[in-house]
Amino acid sequence: MNPHGKPAGMALVMVLWFIVLLSLLAFGFSRAMRTDTLVTRNLLDNIQAKHFAAAAVEKGIHGLINLEPAVFAALTKGASIELSMGDAKLSFMLQDENGKLDINHASHEQIEQLLLSQGVADDTALALTDAIDDWRDENDLKQLHGAEQQDYAAAGMLWMPSNAPFRSIREVRHVMGMNTEIYAAIAPLITVYGNSEKINPQFAPRPVLQAIPGIDAVELENYVSARESLAEDEDPAALPLLTSVESLVSGQVGPVFSVFGRAQLPSGTLATRRLVVWIPEENLGRPYFVLDAGQEYPPQKSGEEE
């Protein structure tokens, strides 16, 4: 018998355990490094996608400033323009704020009709319209189905009606009776950058046209069909007239536009960007001024792929 066998065996076991421990440490370190690499790559992709989306917005603004025919054709049809930058897929989309319903100047009937066009129930649409009127008017007199400051206080709401024009469409979220679903439906259709109840039909989505009181249904369909088939080199003045609502439509173009940018990288990372810009006709030292900014993108039309 080897008198040193037991100590030698113990030493072997300790060496084996030490090797296992080192292996576990190496595995953990390797896994941590892979995780850090993935996190860093995702972070870089997100930053890159955001800058690409911002670049798409700038491309859209450039097209507006330089009156590019393709840009104005897309503006009329509510279509997006596709771009490419390396392996990234970019696009931009534009909206003339004159094609939306000005929530500060629109009539009671226009607002109610817009809500109804988005599937809001009759009684809810009426109550919301009255509450919107109470929010934007200068007095504390309550509409029949509306709400004034005492009603908001009694309901424990933090926001109170300002009795003044809406400063942004986001303020509409705080009107009594408004919910997330209804706001999401009307937000792309309303603006605070108009100056009258008139709408430029050249840029107006169908629900906004439907909200014009007294519009003839046949005229509306003919107009939308003609607008969608308008060629890039055709003059929008060739579009049919909406004679049934002539006093409520306008031919004004700009100067305020919403410009949306979208970018997708080969990795699948997606980013969006939105600017509301004022492009002054006279030289004010800058080609445009930013009035609002965000990340949201207009909902896609039915049938379009994500």
C-alpha positions as CSV (number, residue, x, y, z in Angstrom):
1,M,0.0,0.0,0.0
2,N,1.2,3.5,-0.9
3,P,1.2,5.5,2.3
4,H,0.8,8.7,0.2
5,G,-2.2,7.5,-1.8
6,K,-4.9,9.3,0.2
7,P,-3.2,12.7,0.1
8,A,-2.6,12.3,-3.6
9,G,-6.2,11.4,-4.2
10,M,-7.4,14.4,-2.3
11,A,-5.1,16.6,-4.3
12,L,-6.6,15.2,-7.5
13,V,-10.1,15.9,-6.4
14,M,-9.2,19.4,-5.4
15,V,-7.6,20.0,-8.8
16,L,-10.7,18.7,-10.6
17,W,-13.0,20.9,-8.5
18,F,-10.7,23.8,-9.3
19,I,-10.9,23.1,-13.0
20,V,-14.7,22.9,-12.8
21,L,-14.8,26.2,-11.0
22,L,-12.6,27.8,-13.6
23,S,-14.9,26.4,-16.3
24,L,-18.0,27.8,-14.7
25,L,-16.4,31.2,-14.3
26,A,-15.2,31.1,-17.9
27,F,-18.8,30.1,-19.0
28,G,-20.3,32.9,-17.0
29,F,-17.9,35.5,-18.3
30,S,-18.5,34.3,-21.9
31,R,-22.2,34.5,-21.4
32,A,-22.0,38.0,-19.9
33,M,-19.8,39.2,-22.8
34,R,-22.4,37.8,-25.3
35,T,-25.2,39.6,-23.5
36,D,-23.2,42.9,-23.3
37,T,-22.5,42.5,-27.1
38,L,-26.2,42.0,-27.9
39,V,-27.2,44.9,-25.7
40,T,-24.6,47.2,-27.3
41,R,-25.6,46.1,-30.8
42,N,-29.3,46.7,-30.0
43,L,-28.5,50.1,-28.6
44,L,-26.4,51.1,-31.7
45,D,-29.2,49.8,-34.0
46,N,-31.8,51.9,-32.1
47,I,-29.6,55.0,-32.3
48,Q,-28.9,54.4,-36.0
49,A,-32.6,53.8,-36.8
50,K,-33.6,57.0,-35.0
51,H,-31.1,59.0,-37.1
52,F,-32.3,57.4,-40.3
53,A,-36.0,58.3,-39.4
54,A,-34.9,61.9,-38.7
55,A,-33.1,61.9,-42.1
56,A,-36.3,60.7,-43.8
57,V,-38.2,63.6,-42.2
58,E,-35.6,66.1,-43.5
59,K,-35.9,64.6,-47.0
60,G,-39.6,65.2,-46.8
61,I,-39.2,68.8,-45.7
62,H,-36.6,69.4,-48.4
63,G,-39.2,68.2,-51.0
64,L,-41.8,70.6,-49.6
65,I,-39.5,73.6,-49.6
66,N,-38.3,72.9,-53.2
67,L,-41.9,72.1,-54.4
68,E,-40.9,68.7,-55.8
69,P,-43.8,67.3,-57.9
70,A,-43.5,63.7,-56.5
71,V,-43.7,65.0,-53.0
72,F,-46.8,67.1,-53.6
73,A,-48.4,64.2,-55.4
74,A,-47.8,62.0,-52.4
75,L,-49.1,64.8,-50.2
76,T,-52.4,64.8,-52.2
77,K,-52.8,61.1,-52.1
78,G,-51.7,60.6,-48.5
79,A,-49.1,58.2,-49.8
80,S,-45.6,57.5,-48.5
81,I,-42.4,57.9,-50.5
82,E,-39.8,55.1,-50.2
83,L,-36.1,55.8,-49.8
84,S,-33.0,53.7,-49.3
85,M,-29.8,54.4,-47.4
86,G,-27.4,51.5,-47.5
87,D,-29.3,48.4,-46.3
88,A,-31.8,50.5,-44.4
89,K,-35.4,51.0,-45.7
90,L,-36.6,54.6,-45.2
91,S,-39.9,56.3,-46.1
92,F,-41.6,59.6,-45.3
93,M,-45.2,60.7,-45.4
94,L,-46.7,64.2,-45.3
95,Q,-49.9,65.9,-44.2
96,D,-51.0,69.4,-44.9
97,E,-52.7,70.7,-41.7
98,N,-55.3,72.4,-43.9
99,G,-56.6,68.9,-44.7
100,K,-57.6,68.3,-41.1
101,L,-60.4,69.5,-38.9
102,D,-59.3,72.5,-36.8
103,I,-60.5,71.6,-33.3
104,N,-60.5,75.2,-32.3
105,H,-62.5,76.6,-35.2
106,A,-64.7,73.6,-36.3
107,S,-68.4,73.9,-35.7
108,H,-70.3,71.7,-33.2
109,E,-71.7,69.7,-36.1
110,Q,-68.4,69.1,-37.8
111,I,-66.9,67.7,-34.5
112,E,-69.9,65.5,-33.9
113,Q,-69.9,64.2,-37.4
114,L,-66.2,63.4,-37.2
115,L,-66.7,61.4,-34.1
116,L,-69.7,59.6,-35.6
117,S,-67.6,58.7,-38.7
118,Q,-65.1,56.9,-36.4
119,G,-67.8,54.7,-35.0
120,V,-68.5,56.6,-31.8
121,A,-72.0,56.0,-30.4
122,D,-74.5,58.9,-30.9
123,D,-74.9,59.8,-27.2
124,T,-71.1,59.6,-26.6
125,A,-70.4,61.8,-29.7
126,L,-72.9,64.4,-28.5
127,A,-71.5,64.5,-25.0
128,L,-67.9,64.7,-26.2
129,T,-68.8,67.5,-28.6
130,D,-70.5,69.5,-25.9
131,A,-67.5,68.9,-23.6
132,I,-65.1,70.1,-26.3
133,D,-67.2,73.2,-26.8
134,D,-67.1,73.8,-23.0
135,W,-63.3,73.4,-22.9
136,R,-62.6,75.9,-25.7
137,D,-65.1,78.6,-25.0
138,E,-64.4,81.5,-22.8
139,N,-67.2,81.1,-20.3
140,D,-68.2,78.8,-17.5
141,L,-71.7,78.1,-18.9
142,K,-72.2,74.4,-19.3
143,Q,-73.5,72.9,-22.5
144,L,-76.5,70.5,-22.1
145,H,-74.3,67.4,-22.2
146,G,-71.0,69.1,-21.6
147,A,-68.7,69.6,-18.6
148,E,-67.1,72.6,-16.9
149,Q,-64.5,72.9,-14.2
150,Q,-66.8,71.9,-11.3
151,D,-67.6,68.7,-13.1
152,Y,-64.0,67.8,-13.6
153,A,-63.3,68.6,-9.9
154,A,-66.2,66.5,-8.8
155,A,-64.9,63.6,-10.9
156,G,-61.5,63.9,-9.3
157,M,-59.8,64.7,-12.6
158,L,-56.4,66.5,-12.5
159,W,-56.9,68.4,-15.7
160,M,-59.4,71.3,-15.9
161,P,-60.9,72.9,-19.0
162,S,-58.9,76.0,-19.9
163,N,-61.8,78.0,-21.4
164,A,-59.4,78.8,-24.2
165,P,-58.4,77.3,-27.5
166,F,-56.6,74.0,-27.4
167,R,-52.8,74.5,-27.5
168,S,-52.2,71.0,-29.0
169,I,-54.3,68.1,-30.0
170,R,-52.8,66.1,-27.1
171,E,-54.9,68.4,-24.8
172,V,-58.0,66.8,-26.3
173,R,-57.1,63.6,-24.3
174,H,-58.2,65.3,-21.1
175,V,-61.7,66.3,-22.2
176,M,-64.3,64.6,-20.0
177,G,-65.6,61.5,-21.7
178,M,-62.6,61.1,-24.0
179,N,-60.8,57.7,-23.9
180,T,-57.7,56.2,-25.5
181,E,-59.5,54.5,-28.3
182,I,-61.5,57.5,-29.4
183,Y,-58.5,59.8,-29.2
184,A,-56.4,57.4,-31.2
185,A,-59.0,57.4,-33.9
186,I,-59.4,61.2,-34.3
187,A,-55.9,62.4,-33.5
188,P,-54.6,62.0,-37.1
189,L,-57.7,63.9,-38.3
190,I,-57.6,67.1,-36.2
191,T,-55.2,70.0,-35.8
192,V,-54.7,73.2,-33.9
193,Y,-52.8,74.9,-36.7
194,G,-55.7,76.0,-38.9
195,N,-57.4,79.4,-38.8
196,S,-61.0,78.6,-39.8
197,E,-63.5,75.9,-40.1
198,K,-62.7,75.5,-43.8
199,I,-60.9,72.4,-45.1
200,N,-58.8,71.9,-48.1
201,P,-60.3,68.8,-49.7
202,Q,-57.2,68.2,-51.7
203,F,-55.4,66.9,-48.6
204,A,-58.3,65.8,-46.4
205,P,-58.8,62.1,-45.4
206,R,-62.2,60.7,-46.2
207,P,-63.5,61.0,-42.6
208,V,-62.7,64.7,-42.5
209,L,-64.6,65.2,-45.8
210,Q,-67.5,63.2,-44.4
211,A,-67.6,65.5,-41.4
212,I,-68.4,68.6,-43.6
213,P,-72.0,69.4,-43.0
214,G,-74.2,68.9,-46.0
215,I,-71.7,67.3,-48.3
216,D,-73.2,65.3,-51.1
217,A,-72.3,61.6,-50.9
218,V,-71.9,61.1,-54.7
219,E,-69.7,64.3,-54.9
220,L,-67.6,63.0,-52.1
221,E,-67.0,59.6,-53.8
222,N,-66.3,61.2,-57.2
223,Y,-63.8,63.5,-55.6
224,V,-61.9,60.9,-53.6
225,S,-61.8,58.6,-56.7
226,A,-60.4,61.4,-58.9
227,R,-57.9,62.4,-56.2
228,E,-56.6,58.8,-55.9
229,S,-56.1,58.5,-59.7
230,L,-54.5,61.9,-60.1
231,A,-51.2,61.6,-62.0
232,E,-48.0,63.2,-60.7
233,D,-47.9,65.8,-63.5
234,E,-51.6,66.7,-63.3
235,D,-52.8,69.9,-61.8
236,P,-54.9,69.3,-58.6
237,A,-57.1,72.2,-59.9
238,A,-58.5,69.6,-62.3
239,L,-60.2,67.8,-59.4
240,P,-64.0,68.0,-59.4
241,L,-65.6,70.8,-57.3
242,L,-67.5,70.0,-54.1
243,T,-70.4,72.4,-55.0
244,S,-72.6,71.1,-52.2
245,V,-70.2,72.5,-49.5
246,E,-68.5,75.2,-51.5
247,S,-68.5,77.7,-48.6
248,L,-66.8,75.2,-46.2
249,V,-63.8,74.2,-48.4
250,S,-60.6,76.1,-49.0
251,G,-57.8,76.0,-51.6
252,Q,-55.1,77.1,-49.1
253,V,-51.9,75.0,-49.2
254,G,-49.6,75.1,-46.1
255,P,-47.7,76.8,-44.5
256,V,-47.9,74.1,-41.7
257,F,-47.3,70.5,-42.5
258,S,-46.8,67.3,-40.5
259,V,-43.8,65.2,-41.8
260,F,-43.4,61.6,-40.7
261,G,-40.2,59.6,-41.1
262,R,-39.8,55.8,-40.8
263,A,-36.7,53.7,-40.9
264,Q,-36.1,49.9,-40.6
265,L,-32.7,48.2,-40.4
266,P,-31.9,44.7,-41.8
267,S,-31.9,43.6,-38.1
268,G,-35.6,44.5,-37.9
269,T,-35.0,47.5,-35.7
270,L,-37.7,50.1,-36.5
271,A,-37.9,53.8,-35.6
272,T,-40.3,56.6,-36.5
273,R,-40.1,60.4,-36.2
274,R,-42.7,63.2,-36.6
275,L,-42.3,66.9,-37.0
276,V,-44.9,69.6,-37.4
277,V,-43.2,72.4,-39.3
278,W,-44.1,75.9,-40.5
279,I,-42.5,76.8,-43.8
280,P,-42.8,80.6,-44.1
281,E,-43.3,82.2,-47.5
282,E,-41.1,85.1,-46.6
283,N,-37.4,84.9,-45.7
284,L,-37.2,84.8,-41.9
285,G,-33.6,83.5,-41.8
286,R,-34.5,79.8,-41.6
287,P,-36.2,77.6,-44.2
288,Y,-38.6,76.1,-41.6
289,F,-39.6,76.2,-37.9
290,V,-40.5,73.2,-35.8
291,L,-43.9,73.6,-34.0
292,D,-44.2,70.2,-32.5
293,A,-42.3,66.9,-32.4
294,G,-42.9,63.3,-31.5
295,Q,-42.4,59.6,-32.4
296,E,-45.9,58.6,-33.6
297,Y,-46.6,57.6,-37.2
298,P,-49.9,57.7,-39.0
299,P,-51.9,54.4,-38.9
300,Q,-51.5,52.5,-42.1
301,K,-54.4,52.1,-44.5
302,S,-56.2,48.8,-44.5
303,G,-54.6,46.3,-46.8
304,E,-51.1,47.8,-46.4
305,E,-48.4,45.6,-45.1
306,E,-46.6,46.4,-41.9
